[in-house]
Amino acid sequence: QVQLVESGGGLVQPGGSLRLSCAASGSLFSINGMGWHRQAPGKERELVADISSRGRTNYADSVKGRFTISRDKTVVYLQMNSLSPEDTAVYYCAARYGSTTYAYWGQGTQVTVSS
């Protein structure tokens, strides 16, 4: 089992920045990668960024150049810059064993971008 706990969400003005954190614990030795997803009201959940166990990163086109995913031991971060109202969503951290299927999820943290 893997436990994931997100933190760092909140309210920010357009153009501002936030950093999300995801603390992972449990059976981490078999995890191949971790990702940040988000779900806005009325929309499907989407993958925002992913980082493999080897440090390879992937980003959704909508966040490239603005968001950065990184990892420090058992904590995964999502640095979000130049935020816009379209980034408003609940952000979830997830862990995967294989290449695409995320088996474990955090509880989510709300990010609201509004003036």
ABEGO torsion letter per residue (X at the ends): XBBBBBBGBEBBBBGBBBBBBBBBBEBAAABABBBBBBBBBGBBBBBABBBBAAGBBBBBAAABGABBBBBBEABBBBBBBGBBAAABBBBBBBBBABAABBABBBAEBBBBBBX
